[in-house]
Every structure is written in C-alpha cells, then in structure tokens.
Amino acid sequence: MRTTYVTGMFTHLAEETVGYFADRHDARHDPSRPESMQARAGRVRVLLGVWSTYAAGGVCGGFCEISWAAYALAVPAALLTAIVAIDRRWPWHAPSQDPLHGAHAGAS
C-alpha cells in the first residue's frame, strides 16, 4: 500500500472507483462481472479508509497546531515511537518477508 504517497493513493482510488462503475455498467451484459465488482468494491473501501485517515489526521493536526503550536508534533511522534517499539518487540511479519531486509534488499 502506498501510504506515503498521498497523490498516488488518490490516483489509485480514482482508478479503482472508475473501474468499479465501469464493471457495474458492464455487469448488465456479462454475468461474471459481480465477482470482479465485489473485489474492486473492497479495494475502493480500503482506499477510502486510507483517505479518511489522511483527512482526519489533517483536521486533527490543524486543530492541535492551533492549540499547542510546535508541541502538536509530540502526539504523532509518540504514536510513531510506540508503533516502532511494538513492531520491534513483536514483528508483524517474519524477518525473511521484510522487503527492507529480505534477500533482494539493496539489489536494484
């Protein structure tokens, strides 16, 4: 998931949404389309969730900056530190599956 590239996520959301509506239109003529529509609808929901998180973070960040000035960075910094500490203690994936430390890391 391209969570660090906001415009890329927006483009992906637009592509999936247009594809969903195209599948929906074509479903009238092709009975096999509902399966692809369901899969595409799931991807659209995930992307909308990511965008909702971006929007909520922007709004919360704006309000926190107004109230706390530079101290507003303490909340996301603390959350990021906690997530890193948790991942270091209980990894969410096997080290061999880590794209940064796997067998082909650094090979370009």
N, C-alpha and C positions, 0 to 999 in steps of 0.2 A: 504494500500500500504506500502510495507516495504522500505521506503525511507532511513532509517538509516543503513540498512544492504546492502552494496554495493554488496558483493558476493552473497547474497540471491536474489537480484534483477537480477544479471547476470544469476544465475541458473534458475530463473523463466522465463527470456527472452529466454534462450536456450530451456527450456521445451516447451514453447508456440510456438517457431519457428519450432521445430521438429514436434510438433503436427500439426501445420498448413500444413507443407509439407506432413505429413502422410495423413491428411484429403484430401489434394489436389490429392494425389495419389489414395486414395480410392474413390474419387468422380467419377471416371470413371465407377465404378461398382454400386454405390449407389446414386441415385438422391437426397436423403435427405441431403447429405453432404454439399451443398453450404451454408445452413444456419449456420451450425457449423463453416464452414470455415470463414464466414463473422465475426462471433463473435470472433473467435480466431485471425483473422487478426486485429480486433480492439484492442484486448489486446496486440498484438505484437507492434502495433503503439504506444500505451501508454507507454509500457516498453521501446521502442526505444527513445521516447521523454524523459523519465526519464534518460536514459543512455546518451543521447545527452546533457542534462543539467549537468550531472556529468562531462562529458568531457569538456564542455565549462567552467564550474567552475574551473576545474583543470588547464586548459590553462590560463584563466584569472588570477587565483590565482598565477600561476607561474610567469607570466609577472609582476603582481603587486608586488610580493615579490622581484623581481629583482630591480624594480624601487623604491619601497617605504620601503623595509625591513619590520620591525615589524608593521609599520603603515598600511600595506596591510590588516591587520585584522580589521581595522576600517570600511571598506566597508561592509563585511558580518555582522559584529556586528551591524552596523547601520541598515542594512536591516532587520535583525532578530528582533531588538528592535522595528522597525516600524511595522512589521507584528504582533508582540505580542500586541502592543498598539492598532492596528486596531482591532484585534480579541477580545481584552478585551472590547473595546468600542462597536463594532458591531459583536457579535459572529456569526460564520459561521454555527453553529448548535445550537439546543436547549440544555440547560444545562442537561436535563434528558437523552439526547443521547450521552453525553460526556463519552467516555469509561474510562476516568480517574476519573470522579466524579459521575458516574452513581450508580445505586442501588447495583451492584455487584463489585464495585471497592474495591480492597483490599482483596476480597474473593478469595482464591486460593485453 
